[in-house]
Amino acid sequence: MERKRFDSILSCVALTLLLLVIQRAVGGAARGFANLFSYEQFDPDHAYLWNIVHHTSMAVLALAAILFLQKVDNLEFNLGLGDRKAGVSYVVRYTGALAGITLVVHVLMLTSNSLPTYAFPLNRRNIIGTLFFQLFCTGPAEELLYRALPITIIPAVLGRSVNVGWGISLETIIAALLFSLAHAKWSLFPLTFEAGFFQLLYAFSQGIIEGKAYQDTRSIVYPMVMHSISNVLMVQTGYLFILLS
């Protein structure tokens, strides 16, 4: 029994590391593709267009991997609408709760003089471009790569889904951890790690909620919508507070 448990843990760790390598490779390939182009003519402030190309490339690569695995291994990645009632409920409740949290967070940042700063001017073009990116690119790309792939692959390899409590699965926690690492700057050679605590906590919490939504609704569509809405809320609220302060 102990040997079997040790083998399961070892398999889980190895699979997590493999998924990390795959996600890094996809992100790196998308970054390389985005770097092939110049965006000066349409995005002179480098505010959004590179990100749009990068995330679109990332979505295409992740979707290609998903379609390949669906055909070869007959895995179900739940690309359809799934449980629509549960999905709409998740989106509505998540949006309402996050709107309140976003407002409180930005009020606290305003009072502590720590509102976000940007490397580009907040003009009409940059605001529209960045919000377009957050709304239409972040959710689809990141949920395919950081949610649908690991949450489907892990139980398929391990043979079952492991519920750790409160309706949250082990694969959801692992996916959330990998998603958090994607929001940190790190490398092995040389060994470096740079990330803000709030950013990591926010990414991990978001990963847990959206991973649970993915499994409960049997659809990646609703986590995509939730993800995009959360980013738009955070970014546009930051813009409003900066412009009005």
N, C-alpha and C positions, 0 to 999 in steps of 0.2 A: 504493500500500500504506500509506504513512504517513498519507495523507488518510483512508483507510478506518479506520485504527486510531484516529486523532484523533476521527472521528465516533462511533466505538463508545464511546470514553471519555466524550465529551460526552453521549451518550445515556444512559450509565450514571449519570453525575453528575446529570443532569436527572431521571432516574427515581428516584434515591435521594432527591432533594429533594422530589419529588412524593409519594413514599411517606411521607416525614417529615411533610409537611403533612397528608396523609390521616390518619395515626396521631394527630397532635396534634388534628385536628378531631374524630375519634371520641372521644378521651379528654376533650376539652372538652365535647362534647355529653353524654357520660355523666356528667361532673361537674355540668353544669347540671341534668340530670334528678335526680341524687342530692340536689342542694341544694334541691329543691322540697319536701322532706319534713322533718318534725321527728322525731327519734329518741329524745327524752328519756324517753318512757315505757318503752321496751324496752331502751335503751342509754344510761343516764344519764351514763356516763363517756366517751361518744363513742369507744369502743374498736374497734368492728367493724361495726356495722350500716350506717353510711354507705358503708364500703368494699364491703360485700356488694352494696348497691344499685348502686354505681358500676361494679363489675366485671361484674355481671349485665347491666347496660345496655350496657357495652362489648362483652360477648360477643354480645349480640343484634345490635348494629350490625355487628360484624365478620362474623358468620354471615350476615346479610342481604346484605352486600357479596359474600361468597363465593358464595352461592346465585345471586345476580344474575349474577356473572361466569361461573359454571358454565353458566347457561342461555344467556347472550348470546354468550360467546366460547368455550364448550365447554372451559373449562380444568378440569383435574383437580386438586383440592385434597386428595385422599387423606383423606377423612373417615371411611373404613372402618377395619377392623382390619389390613389389609395383610399383611405378613409377620409372623405371630404369633410364630414361633420367635425370629426376630431381635429383635422388639419386647420379648418377655419377657426375653431375654438382656440387652438394653440396660438395662431397668428394674432387674434384679437387680444387675448389675455397678455401675451408677451409684449405686444405693442403698447398696451395701456400701462403695464408695469414699468417698462423701459422708459416711456415718456416721462413718468414721474421721477425715476431714478436719474435720468439725464438732466432734468431741470435742477434737481437738488445738487448733483455733482457740479454743475456749472455755476450755480449760486455760490457754492463753497469755493470754487476756483476764483470766482470774481472777488470774493471777500478776502481771499488770501493772496490776491494779485498773481495768480498762477494760471491765467487763461492760456490756451495753446497758442503757439506762434507758428507762422508759416513762412516758407522760403519763397513765397510768391505773393504778389499783391492781390487783395480781394476785390478784383474787378468782376464785371458781369461774365466775361468769357471764362475766367478761371473758376468762378463759383458754379456756373452751369456745367462746365466740363468735369469738375471734381465730383459734383453730385450725380451726374450721369454715370460716372465710373462707379461710385459707391452703390448706386441703385441697380444697375444692370450688369455689372461685371463681378463684383466681389462675391455675392451670394452664389451664383451658379458655379463659378470657378472653384472657390474654396470649399464649398459643400461637396462637390463631386470628388475632389482630391482628398480632403481631410475628414470627410464624414462617410460618404457612401462606400468608398474603397475599403478603409480599414474596418468599419463596422460590419461589412459583409464578409470580408476575407477572413478575419480573425476567427469567428465561430465556425466557418467552413473548414478551416485548417485544424482547429482544436476539436472539432466534432460536435460542439454544442455551445449555446450561449450561456454565460455564467451571470446570474443575477446576484449582485453584491448587496442589494438592499434598496428600499424605496423605489423599486421598479427601474433601477439603474443597472445596466449591464457592465461587465468587465470591459467589453470591447468599446463601449461608449467612453469609459474612463481613459482607456489607452488612446483612443482617437482624440479626446480632449487634451491629453498630455502632449501628443504630437502637434496638435494645433497650437498649443501654447509655445512650443519650441519654435514654431514657424514665425512667431512674433518676437523672437529674440535674435540678437546678433551673436553667433557663436561659431567656433571652429575648433577642431582637434589639433591642428598643426599650424600655428602654435595654439595651445589651449587657452581659449578666451571665451568669456560669456558676459554679455551685456544686455540687460533688459530692465525695464521698470516694473516694480512689484505690482502696481495697479494694472498695468497692461497685461501681465501674465495672469493675474487673478481674473481679470475681465475675460480674457480669451478662454481660460479653462472653464469658467462658469458658463460662458456662452456655448462652449463645446458640449458640456454636460446637458444643458437644456435642449439644444438642437439635436444632439444625438438621441435623447429620449424621445423627442418629437418624431425623429426619423423612424425609430422602431415602433412607436405607438401608432403612427398614422400609416405606416408601411409606404411612405413616399418621401423622396428627397425634395420634392417641390416646396413643401411648407417650410422646412429648414432654410432653403434658399431664400424664400421671401422674408423670413424672420431675420436672417443674417443681413440681407440688404437693408431692411428697415432699420435695424439697430445701427448700422454704419451711417446711414443718412441722418438719423436722429442725432447721433453724436456729433457728426461733422457740421450739419446745418445749425445746430444749437450753438456750437462753438463760433461759427461765423456770425450769428445774430448777436451774441454777447460781445464779441470783439467790435462789431460795427456800431453797436449801440452804447458801448461804454466810453 
